Amino acid sequence: MQEIKAKAHQVPPELLNLKGYFKFFNPAEKLGYSGTAVFSKQEPLEAGEKIGLKRFDKEGRVLWLRFAKFTLFNLYIPFGGRGKENLSYKLKVYDYLLDYLKKHSKEKMLLVGDFNIAHKEIDLARPKENKNNIMFTKEERERIDKLIELGFADSFRKFHPKETGHYTWWIYFANARDRNIGWRIDYCFASKALSGRLKSAFILPKVMGSDHCPVGVDIK
């Protein structure tokens, strides 16, 4: 989960005490802002909530869990601001992550979460109208290109390479979700060492409760 906006003590008891799961929370220092969470049926060998980028780490935007067979990164990448006021920060985060991933690209890794970028024109309903808008600028899209160049597969596109109309986020007004005027900005990226084990990838647009919907993968 991303953008939980809650400290652990603010999480509903039915989630905090969910039987059969190991629970990990990384709230932002700022109240009611950002934050990530992971629920896992398996206990990881190691877990962490920092990558070494000060502002990013203070905002609770990452949880990483190392299991015996792969490492999971749960990421909530900065939005960048409607007026692009935080675009430089967003690009800095991507560049920092890309430098890290270059050193670990041969490992079995799964990067999941809200990446706040629509990669290609088929990943949003209105690409022409949003050509230079945040989440669809040339600079942002190039960061996803670089991630794929490192060998990370966009799991959904691995199984649905050319299908349109598949989105994970819809703005709250103008009945955007009902009209399916959305963006695909939530991803599961699998490293080259893990992508061959992917069995399926999916988006669950009918699951409500947020302006986003769940995404997932099934791995052998």
Secondary structure, DSSP 8 states (H G I E B T S, - for coil): -B-----GGGS-HHHHT-TT-EEEEE--SSTTS--EEEEESS--SEEES--S-HHHHHTT-EEEEE-SS-EEEEEE-----TTSTTHHHHHHHHHHHHHHHHHHTTS-EEEEEE-----SGGGBS-TTTTTTSTTS-HHHHHHHHHHHHTT-EEHHHHH-SS--S--SEE-SSTTTTTTT-EE--EEEEE-HHHHTTEEEEEE-TT--SSSB--EEEEE-
